[in-house]
Amino acid sequence: MKKWRLSMFKDLKQAKPTETLIGQGSEMEGVLKCKAGVRIEGKFQGEIESTGEVIVGGTGEAHSNIKGASVLIAGKVFGDIVTDGKLVLTATGHIVGNVEARSFVIIEGGVLSGESRMEKIAEAPAAVPQKRKKTKAEARRA
């Protein structure tokens, strides 16, 4: 069986260090809020919110709504995912829930059972010069 490699994408080559790990064989329940990267290789049930990268590894299973700066799913997620960055669903990944991301990549074999929504933040429209109204004096001269 082929393993998916992060090096397939230029911007994912440099994996950020994981500072919070729920290891294989571990089970945890509750609300996880952190400012660092999170990696789930065991089982987690609850809410996950991180200002860093959230990874559900190949052995990981999360019954959670997930919010992270970027998200990579190689295991199973039962819940909704929201990210302002990139969401990557690997060939071994499975999501049952809705996803919202600025960028969404599904590697062949990855499964999404839900809806996806992708929107870019709208840029402010450029100022359009307004025509100046003529004064009464200008209108009489014309």
CYANA upper distance limits for C-alpha pairs under 8 A (distance plus 0.5 A):
  4 TRP  CA     90 THR  CA      7.26
  4 TRP  CA     91 ALA  CA      7.38
  6 LEU  CA     12 LEU  CA      6.14
  6 LEU  CA     13 LYS  CA      6.17
  6 LEU  CA     15 ALA  CA      8.18
  7 SER  CA     12 LEU  CA      6.87
  7 SER  CA     13 LYS  CA      5.12
  8 MET  CA     12 LEU  CA      8.22
  8 MET  CA     13 LYS  CA      8.05
  9 PHE  CA     13 LYS  CA      6.88
 16 LYS  CA     37 GLY  CA      7.98
 16 LYS  CA     53 GLU  CA      8.24
 17 PRO  CA     37 GLY  CA      7.39
 18 THR  CA     36 ALA  CA      7.83
 18 THR  CA     37 GLY  CA      5.33
 18 THR  CA     38 VAL  CA      6.33
 18 THR  CA     39 ARG  CA      6.89
 19 GLU  CA     36 ALA  CA      6.35
 19 GLU  CA     37 GLY  CA      5.87
 19 GLU  CA     38 VAL  CA      6.84
 20 THR  CA     36 ALA  CA      7.51
 20 THR  CA     37 GLY  CA      6.66
 20 THR  CA     38 VAL  CA      5.22
 20 THR  CA     39 ARG  CA      6.73
 21 LEU  CA     38 VAL  CA      6.46
 21 LEU  CA     39 ARG  CA      5.39
 21 LEU  CA     40 ILE  CA      6.52
 21 LEU  CA     41 GLU  CA      8.03
 22 ILE  CA     26 SER  CA      6.76
 22 ILE  CA     27 GLU  CA      8.16
 22 ILE  CA     28 MET  CA      8.28
 22 ILE  CA     39 ARG  CA      6.86
 22 ILE  CA     40 ILE  CA      5.42
 22 ILE  CA     41 GLU  CA      6.33
 22 ILE  CA     42 GLY  CA      6.20
 22 ILE  CA     43 LYS  CA      8.17
 22 ILE  CA     44 PHE  CA      8.45
 23 GLY  CA     40 ILE  CA      6.97
 23 GLY  CA     41 GLU  CA      5.35
 23 GLY  CA     42 GLY  CA      5.57
 24 GLN  CA     40 ILE  CA      8.43
 24 GLN  CA     41 GLU  CA      5.21
 24 GLN  CA     42 GLY  CA      4.63
 24 GLN  CA     43 LYS  CA      8.28
 24 GLN  CA     59 THR  CA      7.10
 24 GLN  CA     60 GLY  CA      7.66
 25 GLY  CA     41 GLU  CA      8.37
 25 GLY  CA     42 GLY  CA      5.85
 25 GLY  CA     43 LYS  CA      8.14
 26 SER  CA     41 GLU  CA      8.48
 26 SER  CA     42 GLY  CA      5.42
 26 SER  CA     43 LYS  CA      6.79
 27 GLU  CA     42 GLY  CA      6.44
 27 GLU  CA     43 LYS  CA      5.16
 27 GLU  CA     44 PHE  CA      6.32
 28 MET  CA     43 LYS  CA      6.81
 28 MET  CA     44 PHE  CA      5.36
 28 MET  CA     45 GLN  CA      6.91
 29 GLU  CA     44 PHE  CA      6.16
 29 GLU  CA     45 GLN  CA      5.17
 29 GLU  CA     46 GLY  CA      6.14
 30 GLY  CA     45 GLN  CA      6.90
 30 GLY  CA     46 GLY  CA      5.23
 30 GLY  CA     47 GLU  CA      7.08
 31 VAL  CA     46 GLY  CA      5.98
 31 VAL  CA     47 GLU  CA      5.22
 31 VAL  CA     48 ILE  CA      6.67
 32 LEU  CA     46 GLY  CA      8.15
 32 LEU  CA     47 GLU  CA      6.51
 32 LEU  CA     48 ILE  CA      5.32
 32 LEU  CA     49 GLU  CA      6.68
 32 LEU  CA     50 SER  CA      8.45
 33 LYS  CA     48 ILE  CA      6.58
 33 LYS  CA     49 GLU  CA      5.28
 33 LYS  CA     50 SER  CA      6.20
 34 CYS  CA     38 VAL  CA      8.48
 34 CYS  CA     49 GLU  CA      7.03
 34 CYS  CA     50 SER  CA      5.38
 34 CYS  CA     51 THR  CA      7.21
 34 CYS  CA     52 GLY  CA      8.30
 35 LYS  CA     50 SER  CA      5.98
 35 LYS  CA     51 THR  CA      5.34
 35 LYS  CA     52 GLY  CA      6.39
 36 ALA  CA     50 SER  CA      7.02
 36 ALA  CA     51 THR  CA      6.90
 36 ALA  CA     52 GLY  CA      5.35
 36 ALA  CA     53 GLU  CA      7.77
 37 GLY  CA     50 SER  CA      7.53
 37 GLY  CA     51 THR  CA      8.16
 37 GLY  CA     52 GLY  CA      5.09
 37 GLY  CA     53 GLU  CA      5.18
 37 GLY  CA     54 VAL  CA      6.38
 37 GLY  CA     55 ILE  CA      8.45
 38 VAL  CA     50 SER  CA      7.84
 38 VAL  CA     52 GLY  CA      7.80
 38 VAL  CA     53 GLU  CA      6.78
 38 VAL  CA     54 VAL  CA      5.31
 38 VAL  CA     55 ILE  CA      6.61
 39 ARG  CA     54 VAL  CA      6.49
 39 ARG  CA     55 ILE  CA      5.12
 39 ARG  CA     56 VAL  CA      6.28
 39 ARG  CA     57 GLY  CA      7.29
 40 ILE  CA     44 PHE  CA      7.86
 40 ILE  CA     55 ILE  CA      6.70
 40 ILE  CA     56 VAL  CA      5.22
 40 ILE  CA     57 GLY  CA      6.39
 40 ILE  CA     60 GLY  CA      5.76
 40 ILE  CA     61 GLU  CA      7.79
 40 ILE  CA     62 ALA  CA      8.13
 41 GLU  CA     56 VAL  CA      6.83
 41 GLU  CA     57 GLY  CA      5.62
 41 GLU  CA     58 GLY  CA      7.37
 41 GLU  CA     59 THR  CA      5.55
 41 GLU  CA     60 GLY  CA      4.34
 41 GLU  CA     61 GLU  CA      7.67
 42 GLY  CA     59 THR  CA      6.89
 42 GLY  CA     60 GLY  CA      5.25
 42 GLY  CA     61 GLU  CA      6.82
 43 LYS  CA     60 GLY  CA      6.39
 43 LYS  CA     61 GLU  CA      5.33
 43 LYS  CA     62 ALA  CA      6.32
 44 PHE  CA     61 GLU  CA      6.89
 44 PHE  CA     62 ALA  CA      5.28
 44 PHE  CA     63 HIS  CA      6.76
 44 PHE  CA     64 SER  CA      7.83
 45 GLN  CA     62 ALA  CA      6.31
 45 GLN  CA     63 HIS  CA      5.18
 45 GLN  CA     64 SER  CA      6.11
 46 GLY  CA     62 ALA  CA      8.49
 46 GLY  CA     63 HIS  CA      6.95
 46 GLY  CA     64 SER  CA      5.46
 46 GLY  CA     65 ASN  CA      7.74
 47 GLU  CA     64 SER  CA      5.63
 47 GLU  CA     65 ASN  CA      5.84
 47 GLU  CA     66 ILE  CA      6.84
 48 ILE  CA     64 SER  CA      7.15
 48 ILE  CA     65 ASN  CA      6.82
 48 ILE  CA     66 ILE  CA      5.32
 48 ILE  CA     67 LYS  CA      6.72
 48 ILE  CA     68 GLY  CA      8.47
 49 GLU  CA     66 ILE  CA      6.49
 49 GLU  CA     67 LYS  CA      5.23
 49 GLU  CA     68 GLY  CA      6.36
 50 SER  CA     54 VAL  CA      7.45
 50 SER  CA     67 LYS  CA      6.76
 50 SER  CA     68 GLY  CA      5.24
 50 SER  CA     69 ALA  CA      7.34
 51 THR  CA     68 GLY  CA      6.07
 51 THR  CA     69 ALA  CA      5.78
 52 GLY  CA     68 GLY  CA      6.51
 52 GLY  CA     69 ALA  CA      5.66
 52 GLY  CA     70 SER  CA      7.39
 53 GLU  CA     68 GLY  CA      6.38
 53 GLU  CA     69 ALA  CA      6.03
 53 GLU  CA     70 SER  CA      5.30
 53 GLU  CA     71 VAL  CA      6.24
 53 GLU  CA     72 LEU  CA      8.32
 54 VAL  CA     68 GLY  CA      6.32
 54 VAL  CA     69 ALA  CA      8.07
 54 VAL  CA     70 SER  CA      6.80
 54 VAL  CA     71 VAL  CA      5.28
 54 VAL  CA     72 LEU  CA      6.88
 55 ILE  CA     71 VAL  CA      6.32
 55 ILE  CA     72 LEU  CA      5.29
 55 ILE  CA     73 ILE  CA      6.43
 55 ILE  CA     74 ALA  CA      8.20
 56 VAL  CA     60 GLY  CA      5.81
 56 VAL  CA     61 GLU  CA      7.45
 56 VAL  CA     62 ALA  CA      7.90
 56 VAL  CA     72 LEU  CA      6.90
 56 VAL  CA     73 ILE  CA      5.44
 56 VAL  CA     74 ALA  CA      6.33
 56 VAL  CA     75 GLY  CA      6.03
 56 VAL  CA     76 LYS  CA      7.78
 56 VAL  CA     77 VAL  CA      8.26
 57 GLY  CA     72 LEU  CA      8.49
 57 GLY  CA     73 ILE  CA      6.96
 57 GLY  CA     74 ALA  CA      5.41
 57 GLY  CA     75 GLY  CA      5.66
 58 GLY  CA     73 ILE  CA      8.37
 58 GLY  CA     74 ALA  CA      5.14
 58 GLY  CA     75 GLY  CA      4.74
 58 GLY  CA     76 LYS  CA      8.39
 58 GLY  CA     92 THR  CA      7.22
 58 GLY  CA     93 GLY  CA      7.76
 59 THR  CA     74 ALA  CA      8.44
 59 THR  CA     75 GLY  CA      6.25
 60 GLY  CA     74 ALA  CA      8.24
 60 GLY  CA     75 GLY  CA      5.50
 60 GLY  CA     76 LYS  CA      6.88
 61 GLU  CA     75 GLY  CA      6.44
 61 GLU  CA     76 LYS  CA      5.20
 61 GLU  CA     77 VAL  CA      6.35
 62 ALA  CA     76 LYS  CA      6.80
 62 ALA  CA     77 VAL  CA      5.30
 62 ALA  CA     78 PHE  CA      6.69
 62 ALA  CA     79 GLY  CA      8.37
 63 HIS  CA     77 VAL  CA      6.42
 63 HIS  CA     78 PHE  CA      5.16
 63 HIS  CA     79 GLY  CA      6.51
 64 SER  CA     77 VAL  CA      7.43
 64 SER  CA     78 PHE  CA      6.61
 64 SER  CA     79 GLY  CA      5.48
 64 SER  CA     80 ASP  CA      7.70
 65 ASN  CA     78 PHE  CA      8.23
 65 ASN  CA     79 GLY  CA      5.24
 65 ASN  CA     80 ASP  CA      5.21
 65 ASN  CA     81 ILE  CA      6.33
 66 ILE  CA     79 GLY  CA      7.83
 66 ILE  CA     80 ASP  CA      6.76
 66 ILE  CA     81 ILE  CA      5.22
 66 ILE  CA     82 VAL  CA      6.80
 67 LYS  CA     81 ILE  CA      6.40
 67 LYS  CA     82 VAL  CA      5.35
 67 LYS  CA     83 THR  CA      6.26
 68 GLY  CA     82 VAL  CA      7.29
 68 GLY  CA     83 THR  CA      5.78
 68 GLY  CA     84 ASP  CA      8.11
 69 ALA  CA     83 THR  CA      6.05
 69 ALA  CA     84 ASP  CA      6.42
 69 ALA  CA     85 GLY  CA      6.09
 69 ALA  CA     86 LYS  CA      8.33
 70 SER  CA     83 THR  CA      6.26
 70 SER  CA     84 ASP  CA      7.52
 70 SER  CA     85 GLY  CA      5.41
 70 SER  CA     86 LYS  CA      5.57
 70 SER  CA     87 LEU  CA      6.45
 71 VAL  CA     83 THR  CA      7.44
 71 VAL  CA     85 GLY  CA      8.33
 71 VAL  CA     86 LYS  CA      6.92
 71 VAL  CA     87 LEU  CA      5.28
 71 VAL  CA     88 VAL  CA      6.86
 72 LEU  CA     87 LEU  CA      6.30
 72 LEU  CA     88 VAL  CA      5.22
 72 LEU  CA     89 LEU  CA      6.58
 72 LEU  CA     90 THR  CA      7.99
 73 ILE  CA     77 VAL  CA      8.16
 73 ILE  CA     87 LEU  CA      8.33
 73 ILE  CA     88 VAL  CA      6.68
 73 ILE  CA     89 LEU  CA      5.41
 73 ILE  CA     90 THR  CA      6.60
 73 ILE  CA     93 GLY  CA      5.84
 73 ILE  CA     94 HIS  CA      7.87
 73 ILE  CA     95 ILE  CA      8.45
 74 ALA  CA     89 LEU  CA      6.89
 74 ALA  CA     90 THR  CA      5.63
 74 ALA  CA     91 ALA  CA      7.59
 74 ALA  CA     92 THR  CA      5.72
 74 ALA  CA     93 GLY  CA      4.50
 74 ALA  CA     94 HIS  CA      7.79
 75 GLY  CA     92 THR  CA      6.80
 75 GLY  CA     93 GLY  CA      5.18
 75 GLY  CA     94 HIS  CA      6.69
 76 LYS  CA     93 GLY  CA      6.42
 76 LYS  CA     94 HIS  CA      5.27
 76 LYS  CA     95 ILE  CA      6.43
 77 VAL  CA     94 HIS  CA      6.79
 77 VAL  CA     95 ILE  CA      5.32
 77 VAL  CA     96 VAL  CA      6.69
 77 VAL  CA     97 GLY  CA      8.28
 78 PHE  CA     95 ILE  CA      6.55
 78 PHE  CA     96 VAL  CA      5.31
 78 PHE  CA     97 GLY  CA      6.55
 79 GLY  CA     95 ILE  CA      7.97
 79 GLY  CA     96 VAL  CA      6.67
 79 GLY  CA     97 GLY  CA      5.26
 79 GLY  CA     98 ASN  CA      7.63
 80 ASP  CA     96 VAL  CA      8.28
 80 ASP  CA     97 GLY  CA      5.31
 80 ASP  CA     98 ASN  CA      5.28
 80 ASP  CA     99 VAL  CA      6.19
 81 ILE  CA     97 GLY  CA      7.99
 81 ILE  CA     98 ASN  CA      6.94
 81 ILE  CA     99 VAL  CA      5.21
 81 ILE  CA    100 GLU  CA      6.76
 82 VAL  CA     99 VAL  CA      6.41
 82 VAL  CA    100 GLU  CA      5.30
 82 VAL  CA    101 ALA  CA      6.45
 83 THR  CA     87 LEU  CA      7.50
 83 THR  CA    100 GLU  CA      6.84
 83 THR  CA    101 ALA  CA      5.40
 83 THR  CA    102 ARG  CA      7.52
 84 ASP  CA    101 ALA  CA      6.16
 84 ASP  CA    102 ARG  CA      6.00
 85 GLY  CA    101 ALA  CA      6.69
 85 GLY  CA    102 ARG  CA      5.88
 85 GLY  CA    103 SER  CA      6.81
 86 LYS  CA    101 ALA  CA      6.76
 86 LYS  CA    102 ARG  CA      6.62
 86 LYS  CA    103 SER  CA      5.12
 86 LYS  CA    104 PHE  CA      6.33
 86 LYS  CA    105 VAL  CA      8.17
 87 LEU  CA    101 ALA  CA      6.73
 87 LEU  CA    102 ARG  CA      8.46
 87 LEU  CA    103 SER  CA      6.67
 87 LEU  CA    104 PHE  CA      5.32
 87 LEU  CA    105 VAL  CA      6.76
 88 VAL  CA    104 PHE  CA      6.49
 88 VAL  CA    105 VAL  CA      5.29
 88 VAL  CA    106 ILE  CA      6.53
 88 VAL  CA    107 ILE  CA      8.19
 89 LEU  CA     93 GLY  CA      6.01
 89 LEU  CA     94 HIS  CA      7.94
 89 LEU  CA    104 PHE  CA      8.39
 89 LEU  CA    105 VAL  CA      6.66
 89 LEU  CA    106 ILE  CA      5.27
 89 LEU  CA    107 ILE  CA      6.64
 89 LEU  CA    110 GLY  CA      6.27
 89 LEU  CA    111 VAL  CA      8.20
 90 THR  CA    106 ILE  CA      6.72
 90 THR  CA    107 ILE  CA      5.48
 90 THR  CA    108 GLU  CA      8.03
 90 THR  CA    109 GLY  CA      7.86
 90 THR  CA    110 GLY  CA      5.87
 91 ALA  CA    106 ILE  CA      8.09
 91 ALA  CA    107 ILE  CA      5.64
 91 ALA  CA    108 GLU  CA      6.00
 91 ALA  CA    109 GLY  CA      4.76
 91 ALA  CA    110 GLY  CA      4.75
 91 ALA  CA    111 VAL  CA      8.38
 92 THR  CA    109 GLY  CA      7.03
 92 THR  CA    110 GLY  CA      6.23
 93 GLY  CA    109 GLY  CA      8.33
 93 GLY  CA    110 GLY  CA      5.52
 93 GLY  CA    111 VAL  CA      6.83
 94 HIS  CA    110 GLY  CA      6.51
 94 HIS  CA    111 VAL  CA      5.21
 94 HIS  CA    112 LEU  CA      6.53
 94 HIS  CA    113 SER  CA      8.44
 95 ILE  CA    111 VAL  CA      6.71
 95 ILE  CA    112 LEU  CA      5.36
 95 ILE  CA    113 SER  CA      6.56
 95 ILE  CA    114 GLY  CA      8.17
 96 VAL  CA    112 LEU  CA      6.66
 96 VAL  CA    113 SER  CA      5.23
 96 VAL  CA    114 GLY  CA      6.50
 97 GLY  CA    112 LEU  CA      8.03
 97 GLY  CA    113 SER  CA      6.68
 97 GLY  CA    114 GLY  CA      5.31
 97 GLY  CA    115 GLU  CA      7.60
 98 ASN  CA    113 SER  CA      8.27
 98 ASN  CA    114 GLY  CA      5.34
 98 ASN  CA    115 GLU  CA      5.23
 98 ASN  CA    116 SER  CA      6.30
 99 VAL  CA    114 GLY  CA      8.01
 99 VAL  CA    115 GLU  CA      6.82
 99 VAL  CA    116 SER  CA      5.26
 99 VAL  CA    117 ARG  CA      6.75
100 GLU  CA    116 SER  CA      6.32
100 GLU  CA    117 ARG  CA      5.21
100 GLU  CA    118 MET  CA      6.32
101 ALA  CA    116 SER  CA      8.48
101 ALA  CA    117 ARG  CA      7.05
101 ALA  CA    118 MET  CA      5.72
101 ALA  CA    119 GLU  CA      7.63
102 ARG  CA    118 MET  CA      5.77
102 ARG  CA    119 GLU  CA      6.11
102 ARG  CA    120 LYS  CA      6.32
103 SER  CA    118 MET  CA      7.11
104 PHE  CA    118 MET  CA      7.96
106 ILE  CA    110 GLY  CA      6.44
134 LYS  CA    138 GLU  CA      6.24
134 LYS  CA    139 ALA  CA      6.51
135 THR  CA    139 ALA  CA      6.67
136 LYS  CA    140 ARG  CA      6.75
137 ALA  CA    141 ARG  CA      6.95
138 GLU  CA    142 ALA  CA      6.91
